[in-house]
């Protein structure tokens, strides 16, 4: 009985590890969305800094 439980746990572990290694279309789409969000955030921060420089603001943080 104990051998069957251990075997089942080992098989689940192996399948879990190999399943995580493969990147599917949903994961790629998620990564693309993350990258696009980072680019938008960077662009917004750059625009904020440009505006603050244009008005000679004392506080440069955005």
N, C-alpha and C positions, 0 to 999 in steps of 0.2 A: 504494500500500500504506500509506504513512504517513498519507495523507488518511483512509483507512478507520479506521485506529487512532485518530486524533484525533477523528473523528466519533463513534466508539463511546465514547470516554472522555467526550466532551461530553454525549452522551445519558445515560450512566450518572450523571454528575454532576447533570444536570437532574432525572432521576427520583429520585435520592437526596434532593435538596433538597426537592422537592415531597412526597415520601413522609414526610418528617419533620414537615412542617407540619400534616398531618392528625392529629387526636387520635382514636384509636379507643377502643372500650370497655375494652380491657385497660389502656390508659394512664390512663383516667379511674378505673378501679377501683384501680390502683396509687396514684394521687394520693389517693383516698379512704382507702386503708389508711395511707398516710403521715400524713395529717391525723389519723386516729384514733389512731395510735401517738403522735403529738406531744401530743394531748390527754391520753392516759393517762399519759405521762411528766410532763406539767405537773401533773396531779392527784396523782400519787405524790409529786412534790416538794413540793407544797403540804401534803399530809398529813404528810410527814416534818417540815416546818417547824413545823406545828401541834403535833405531838407533842413536838418539842424545846422549843418555847415552853412547853408544858404542864408539862414536868419541869424547867424552868429550866436547860437544858443550856448549858454554857460555849461549846461549838462549835455555831454556827448553820448550818454548811454541811451539805447533804444529798447 
